[in-house]
Amino acid sequence: MTYLLPQSFIQALLAVAVILVIYIFHRVCLAPRLKLRQLGVSYPTPKPFVGNLFDYGADNQHICQIEWHKKYGHVYASQFFHVPVIWISNLDTVKKILAQEFGTFANRYRFNKEIPPLDKTLVELCDHEWKRVRNILIPTFAASKLRVVVPIAKRASQDFIDEIIKADRNDQKFDVWNACGYLSIKVILGTAFGVAIDNKEEQERLTKAANTFFRSDNVSKPEMMLQFLRLTVPSIFKPIESFLGGKFPKALQYIVNLTKRIITERRKNIANGLPCRKDTLQFMIEAGDDDHLTDDEIISQVVVFLLTGYETTQNALTFALYSLATILTFNRN
């Protein structure tokens, strides 16, 4: 016997589907475009869902910025997926925003609000919590305390130079990009994490974990889609990514567990009256008078140091060395 769904049920189902499509279209396509118009600055025409992200190709964002600057001037807007963004290249304006009116621009768009511990970084926190954590952290980056960690960076840099000299003497090929990555990892581990890892295997594990967040080399289309969901819809990303193997959560958990273990050891030493190594991690643990950072807040800041400092430093050093090796003016000097 065949049963047919009531006509009223089918109509209600279709109505819900149409309303859902309209809502998604308004939220992802129409509303962001209206916000762009309200900004009152020039902008390239965004595409549905992805905005202007792929205007010049997925790997040509630097070219994109150059061309937009030529076309629209020092101030213009674009759409990052469904998020309106203002770009400013006038240094006086940038200085006013980042220095003179810094407190006015405390809040940022929250990409990781549903992915702990990244939800407690200064980039993600808003209003009172942002001001509280920032005020506690400010003394951590005083010049006198930064000078304390300079020897850590010097030792790691000397190891890096020794590797280059050794490879040159033995007439061996030298992977500068990977070596710069290890140098960056060593400095961050020594200053922010408070550990010195001389084991090559351990270095590679942490480097691989950090690469999971940013590297796009040999990344498949499904993985690119997962990264898209991580930025746009974290609540959907988490269950899907975990079901497909959980590369992102595993990498994040490895870094978090390492940080937790070190913080626990430091707090035990403090409780037992034992001396602790003076580094950025220790300064954050001790920071504050009546108000201190929680372990999760410390972990959030340390993870950001690694994720944002590792690859940017690696690429900058690699490009600097490439320039020194290939530009004749530098060679003659």
WOBELPE-V399539 format. One record per residue. N is the residue number from 1. PHI is phi in whole degrees, 0 to 359 (* if undefined). OMEGA is omega in whole degrees, 0 to 359 (NA if undefined). D_FIRST is the distance of its C-alpha to the first C-alpha in Angstrom with 1 decimal. Layout:
BEGIN
n=N phi=PHI omega=OMEGA d_first=D_FIRST
n=N phi=PHI omega=OMEGA d_first=D_FIRST
END
This chain:
BEGIN
n=1 phi=* omega=182 d_first=0.0
n=2 phi=258 omega=179 d_first=3.8
n=3 phi=249 omega=178 d_first=6.6
n=4 phi=259 omega=177 d_first=10.0
n=5 phi=291 omega=178 d_first=13.2
n=6 phi=301 omega=181 d_first=15.6
n=7 phi=302 omega=181 d_first=18.3
n=8 phi=295 omega=180 d_first=21.0
n=9 phi=292 omega=179 d_first=19.9
n=10 phi=298 omega=179 d_first=19.9
n=11 phi=296 omega=179 d_first=23.3
n=12 phi=294 omega=179 d_first=24.6
n=13 phi=296 omega=178 d_first=23.7
n=14 phi=296 omega=179 d_first=25.4
n=15 phi=297 omega=178 d_first=28.3
n=16 phi=296 omega=180 d_first=28.8
n=17 phi=298 omega=180 d_first=28.7
n=18 phi=296 omega=179 d_first=31.3
n=19 phi=297 omega=180 d_first=33.5
n=20 phi=295 omega=179 d_first=33.4
n=21 phi=297 omega=179 d_first=34.5
n=22 phi=297 omega=180 d_first=37.2
n=23 phi=297 omega=180 d_first=38.4
n=24 phi=297 omega=180 d_first=38.7
n=25 phi=298 omega=180 d_first=40.5
n=26 phi=294 omega=184 d_first=42.9
n=27 phi=290 omega=188 d_first=43.7
n=28 phi=265 omega=185 d_first=44.1
n=29 phi=247 omega=188 d_first=45.4
n=30 phi=283 omega=183 d_first=46.6
n=31 phi=301 omega=178 d_first=48.2
n=32 phi=299 omega=179 d_first=50.3
n=33 phi=295 omega=178 d_first=51.6
n=34 phi=296 omega=178 d_first=52.7
n=35 phi=296 omega=178 d_first=54.5
n=36 phi=299 omega=180 d_first=56.3
n=37 phi=296 omega=182 d_first=57.6
n=38 phi=291 omega=181 d_first=58.8
n=39 phi=292 omega=177 d_first=60.9
n=40 phi=78 omega=177 d_first=63.3
n=41 phi=234 omega=181 d_first=64.0
n=42 phi=289 omega=179 d_first=63.1
n=43 phi=201 omega=174 d_first=60.1
n=44 phi=287 omega=182 d_first=58.3
n=45 phi=292 omega=181 d_first=55.0
n=46 phi=281 omega=176 d_first=52.2
n=47 phi=265 omega=179 d_first=49.0
n=48 phi=301 omega=175 d_first=45.6
n=49 phi=73 omega=184 d_first=44.7
n=50 phi=263 omega=181 d_first=47.7
n=51 phi=66 omega=181 d_first=50.5
n=52 phi=255 omega=187 d_first=53.7
n=53 phi=300 omega=186 d_first=53.2
n=54 phi=248 omega=182 d_first=53.0
n=55 phi=302 omega=180 d_first=55.3
n=56 phi=242 omega=181 d_first=57.7
n=57 phi=98 omega=185 d_first=55.5
n=58 phi=296 omega=184 d_first=54.3
n=59 phi=255 omega=184 d_first=57.6
n=60 phi=238 omega=181 d_first=60.0
n=61 phi=295 omega=179 d_first=60.0
n=62 phi=294 omega=176 d_first=63.8
n=63 phi=295 omega=179 d_first=64.1
n=64 phi=303 omega=181 d_first=61.8
n=65 phi=297 omega=180 d_first=64.2
n=66 phi=297 omega=182 d_first=67.2
n=67 phi=293 omega=178 d_first=65.8
n=68 phi=297 omega=179 d_first=64.5
n=69 phi=298 omega=178 d_first=67.9
n=70 phi=297 omega=186 d_first=69.6
n=71 phi=276 omega=189 d_first=67.4
n=72 phi=248 omega=178 d_first=67.0
n=73 phi=93 omega=187 d_first=70.0
n=74 phi=285 omega=182 d_first=70.6
n=75 phi=230 omega=177 d_first=67.7
n=76 phi=206 omega=182 d_first=64.2
n=77 phi=235 omega=172 d_first=60.6
n=78 phi=208 omega=181 d_first=57.5
n=79 phi=237 omega=178 d_first=53.9
n=80 phi=264 omega=193 d_first=53.0
n=81 phi=55 omega=180 d_first=49.2
n=82 phi=252 omega=184 d_first=48.6
n=83 phi=255 omega=175 d_first=51.9
n=84 phi=292 omega=183 d_first=54.9
n=85 phi=227 omega=175 d_first=58.1
n=86 phi=256 omega=179 d_first=61.8
n=87 phi=252 omega=182 d_first=64.1
n=88 phi=230 omega=179 d_first=67.9
n=89 phi=245 omega=176 d_first=70.6
n=90 phi=283 omega=188 d_first=73.6
n=91 phi=296 omega=179 d_first=75.4
n=92 phi=295 omega=178 d_first=77.0
n=93 phi=293 omega=179 d_first=73.7
n=94 phi=299 omega=179 d_first=72.1
n=95 phi=297 omega=180 d_first=75.1
n=96 phi=295 omega=181 d_first=74.8
n=97 phi=290 omega=187 d_first=71.1
n=98 phi=276 omega=183 d_first=71.5
n=99 phi=240 omega=187 d_first=74.8
n=100 phi=295 omega=181 d_first=76.2
n=101 phi=248 omega=186 d_first=72.8
n=102 phi=303 omega=182 d_first=71.1
n=103 phi=294 omega=180 d_first=70.0
n=104 phi=285 omega=184 d_first=68.3
n=105 phi=249 omega=184 d_first=65.9
n=106 phi=285 omega=188 d_first=64.8
n=107 phi=273 omega=177 d_first=61.0
n=108 phi=239 omega=174 d_first=59.1
n=109 phi=292 omega=188 d_first=55.5
n=110 phi=268 omega=179 d_first=53.7
n=111 phi=279 omega=189 d_first=51.9
n=112 phi=243 omega=185 d_first=51.7
n=113 phi=294 omega=180 d_first=51.2
n=114 phi=249 omega=182 d_first=48.2
n=115 phi=236 omega=176 d_first=49.7
n=116 phi=295 omega=1 d_first=52.3
n=117 phi=270 omega=182 d_first=55.2
n=118 phi=292 omega=181 d_first=55.5
n=119 phi=280 omega=182 d_first=54.6
n=120 phi=245 omega=176 d_first=58.2
n=121 phi=283 omega=179 d_first=60.3
n=122 phi=299 omega=179 d_first=62.7
n=123 phi=290 omega=184 d_first=60.6
n=124 phi=266 omega=183 d_first=57.6
n=125 phi=291 omega=182 d_first=59.3
n=126 phi=230 omega=170 d_first=60.0
n=127 phi=51 omega=187 d_first=62.5
n=128 phi=298 omega=182 d_first=64.2
n=129 phi=295 omega=177 d_first=62.7
n=130 phi=298 omega=181 d_first=63.9
n=131 phi=294 omega=180 d_first=67.4
n=132 phi=297 omega=182 d_first=67.6
n=133 phi=294 omega=180 d_first=66.7
n=134 phi=297 omega=180 d_first=68.8
n=135 phi=296 omega=177 d_first=71.8
n=136 phi=290 omega=185 d_first=71.6
n=137 phi=280 omega=186 d_first=71.3
n=138 phi=309 omega=180 d_first=74.1
n=139 phi=297 omega=180 d_first=77.0
n=140 phi=298 omega=184 d_first=75.2
n=141 phi=252 omega=173 d_first=75.9
n=142 phi=294 omega=184 d_first=79.6
n=143 phi=303 omega=182 d_first=82.0
n=144 phi=297 omega=180 d_first=83.7
n=145 phi=280 omega=177 d_first=80.5
n=146 phi=295 omega=179 d_first=79.4
n=147 phi=296 omega=181 d_first=82.8
n=148 phi=296 omega=184 d_first=82.0
n=149 phi=267 omega=179 d_first=79.1
n=150 phi=301 omega=179 d_first=81.1
n=151 phi=302 omega=178 d_first=82.5
n=152 phi=297 omega=179 d_first=78.9
n=153 phi=294 omega=180 d_first=78.2
n=154 phi=296 omega=180 d_first=81.6
n=155 phi=297 omega=179 d_first=81.0
n=156 phi=295 omega=179 d_first=77.6
n=157 phi=293 omega=179 d_first=79.2
n=158 phi=294 omega=176 d_first=82.1
n=159 phi=299 omega=179 d_first=79.7
n=160 phi=296 omega=179 d_first=78.0
n=161 phi=296 omega=179 d_first=81.3
n=162 phi=298 omega=178 d_first=82.4
n=163 phi=294 omega=179 d_first=79.2
n=164 phi=295 omega=180 d_first=80.1
n=165 phi=298 omega=180 d_first=83.7
n=166 phi=298 omega=180 d_first=82.7
n=167 phi=295 omega=180 d_first=80.4
n=168 phi=293 omega=180 d_first=83.1
n=169 phi=295 omega=181 d_first=85.8
n=170 phi=269 omega=180 d_first=83.6
n=171 phi=55 omega=181 d_first=82.6
n=172 phi=255 omega=173 d_first=78.9
n=173 phi=289 omega=184 d_first=75.9
n=174 phi=229 omega=179 d_first=75.0
n=175 phi=279 omega=185 d_first=71.5
n=176 phi=295 omega=184 d_first=72.7
n=177 phi=297 omega=178 d_first=69.2
n=178 phi=294 omega=180 d_first=68.1
n=179 phi=297 omega=177 d_first=71.6
n=180 phi=294 omega=176 d_first=71.4
n=181 phi=295 omega=178 d_first=68.1
n=182 phi=294 omega=176 d_first=69.6
n=183 phi=298 omega=179 d_first=72.5
n=184 phi=300 omega=179 d_first=70.3
n=185 phi=298 omega=181 d_first=68.3
n=186 phi=300 omega=182 d_first=71.6
n=187 phi=294 omega=180 d_first=73.0
n=188 phi=295 omega=179 d_first=69.8
n=189 phi=298 omega=184 d_first=69.5
n=190 phi=287 omega=184 d_first=73.2
n=191 phi=264 omega=184 d_first=73.3
n=192 phi=274 omega=183 d_first=69.9
n=193 phi=271 omega=178 d_first=68.6
n=194 phi=75 omega=179 d_first=72.0
n=195 phi=228 omega=175 d_first=71.6
n=196 phi=244 omega=181 d_first=73.2
n=197 phi=252 omega=179 d_first=71.0
n=198 phi=264 omega=180 d_first=73.1
n=199 phi=287 omega=183 d_first=70.5
n=200 phi=298 omega=181 d_first=69.1
n=201 phi=296 omega=179 d_first=65.8
n=202 phi=293 omega=176 d_first=65.3
n=203 phi=300 omega=183 d_first=66.4
n=204 phi=294 omega=178 d_first=63.7
n=205 phi=297 omega=181 d_first=61.0
n=206 phi=290 omega=178 d_first=61.9
n=207 phi=297 omega=179 d_first=62.3
n=208 phi=297 omega=179 d_first=58.9
n=209 phi=297 omega=179 d_first=57.4
n=210 phi=293 omega=180 d_first=59.1
n=211 phi=297 omega=182 d_first=58.1
n=212 phi=303 omega=186 d_first=54.4
n=213 phi=278 omega=191 d_first=54.7
n=214 phi=234 omega=187 d_first=56.6
n=215 phi=290 omega=179 d_first=56.9
n=216 phi=246 omega=180 d_first=54.8
n=217 phi=294 omega=176 d_first=56.3
n=218 phi=57 omega=179 d_first=53.7
n=219 phi=270 omega=181 d_first=50.9
n=220 phi=285 omega=179 d_first=47.5
n=221 phi=298 omega=176 d_first=45.3
n=222 phi=301 omega=179 d_first=42.8
n=223 phi=292 omega=176 d_first=45.8
n=224 phi=296 omega=178 d_first=47.1
n=225 phi=294 omega=178 d_first=43.8
n=226 phi=296 omega=178 d_first=44.1
n=227 phi=296 omega=176 d_first=47.6
n=228 phi=298 omega=179 d_first=46.3
n=229 phi=294 omega=180 d_first=43.8
n=230 phi=300 omega=182 d_first=46.6
n=231 phi=278 omega=189 d_first=48.7
n=232 phi=257 omega=183 d_first=46.1
n=233 phi=225 omega=183 d_first=43.3
n=234 phi=302 omega=182 d_first=44.7
n=235 phi=295 omega=176 d_first=41.8
n=236 phi=275 omega=183 d_first=39.4
n=237 phi=299 omega=187 d_first=42.0
n=238 phi=302 omega=181 d_first=42.6
n=239 phi=292 omega=180 d_first=39.2
n=240 phi=293 omega=182 d_first=38.6
n=241 phi=296 omega=178 d_first=42.2
n=242 phi=296 omega=179 d_first=42.1
n=243 phi=295 omega=183 d_first=38.8
n=244 phi=270 omega=177 d_first=40.6
n=245 phi=128 omega=173 d_first=43.7
n=246 phi=67 omega=180 d_first=45.5
n=247 phi=298 omega=181 d_first=48.6
n=248 phi=294 omega=179 d_first=49.6
n=249 phi=299 omega=180 d_first=49.2
n=250 phi=294 omega=179 d_first=50.9
n=251 phi=296 omega=180 d_first=53.9
n=252 phi=296 omega=181 d_first=54.1
n=253 phi=294 omega=177 d_first=53.9
n=254 phi=299 omega=180 d_first=56.7
n=255 phi=294 omega=180 d_first=59.0
n=256 phi=296 omega=181 d_first=58.2
n=257 phi=298 omega=178 d_first=58.8
n=258 phi=299 omega=181 d_first=62.1
n=259 phi=294 omega=179 d_first=63.2
n=260 phi=301 omega=181 d_first=62.2
n=261 phi=298 omega=181 d_first=64.2
n=262 phi=291 omega=179 d_first=67.3
n=263 phi=298 omega=179 d_first=67.1
n=264 phi=300 omega=179 d_first=66.8
n=265 phi=296 omega=181 d_first=69.9
n=266 phi=294 omega=181 d_first=71.8
n=267 phi=294 omega=176 d_first=71.1
n=268 phi=296 omega=179 d_first=72.2
n=269 phi=298 omega=179 d_first=75.4
n=270 phi=297 omega=181 d_first=76.0
n=271 phi=296 omega=181 d_first=75.5
n=272 phi=268 omega=179 d_first=77.8
n=273 phi=73 omega=180 d_first=80.5
n=274 phi=271 omega=179 d_first=80.2
n=275 phi=292 omega=179 d_first=80.9
n=276 phi=242 omega=178 d_first=78.0
n=277 phi=298 omega=180 d_first=78.1
n=278 phi=274 omega=178 d_first=78.7
n=279 phi=207 omega=184 d_first=75.9
n=280 phi=299 omega=179 d_first=73.4
n=281 phi=299 omega=180 d_first=71.0
n=282 phi=295 omega=178 d_first=73.7
n=283 phi=298 omega=178 d_first=74.8
n=284 phi=290 omega=178 d_first=71.2
n=285 phi=297 omega=183 d_first=71.1
n=286 phi=274 omega=187 d_first=74.4
n=287 phi=296 omega=177 d_first=73.9
n=288 phi=98 omega=177 d_first=74.0
n=289 phi=262 omega=178 d_first=76.2
n=290 phi=275 omega=183 d_first=74.3
n=291 phi=244 omega=180 d_first=70.9
n=292 phi=238 omega=176 d_first=69.7
n=293 phi=287 omega=173 d_first=66.8
n=294 phi=284 omega=179 d_first=64.0
n=295 phi=300 omega=180 d_first=63.1
n=296 phi=297 omega=179 d_first=59.9
n=297 phi=292 omega=177 d_first=62.0
n=298 phi=294 omega=180 d_first=64.5
n=299 phi=301 omega=180 d_first=61.8
n=300 phi=302 omega=182 d_first=60.3
n=301 phi=294 omega=182 d_first=63.7
n=302 phi=294 omega=179 d_first=64.5
n=303 phi=298 omega=179 d_first=61.2
n=304 phi=295 omega=177 d_first=61.9
n=305 phi=305 omega=182 d_first=65.4
n=306 phi=289 omega=187 d_first=63.9
n=307 phi=292 omega=182 d_first=61.0
n=308 phi=267 omega=182 d_first=63.1
n=309 phi=269 omega=186 d_first=66.5
n=310 phi=294 omega=187 d_first=65.6
n=311 phi=287 omega=180 d_first=64.4
n=312 phi=296 omega=178 d_first=66.5
n=313 phi=293 omega=180 d_first=69.6
n=314 phi=302 omega=182 d_first=68.7
n=315 phi=292 omega=180 d_first=68.2
n=316 phi=296 omega=179 d_first=71.3
n=317 phi=296 omega=180 d_first=73.5
n=318 phi=299 omega=180 d_first=72.2
n=319 phi=294 omega=179 d_first=72.9
n=320 phi=298 omega=179 d_first=76.3
n=321 phi=293 omega=176 d_first=77.3
n=322 phi=299 omega=179 d_first=75.9
n=323 phi=296 omega=179 d_first=78.1
n=324 phi=298 omega=183 d_first=81.1
n=325 phi=277 omega=188 d_first=80.7
n=326 phi=247 omega=181 d_first=80.2
n=327 phi=272 omega=187 d_first=82.1
n=328 phi=298 omega=180 d_first=85.7
n=329 phi=301 omega=179 d_first=87.2
n=330 phi=294 omega=180 d_first=85.8
n=331 phi=299 omega=182 d_first=87.0
n=332 phi=293 omega=180 d_first=90.6
n=333 phi=289 omega=NA d_first=90.7
END
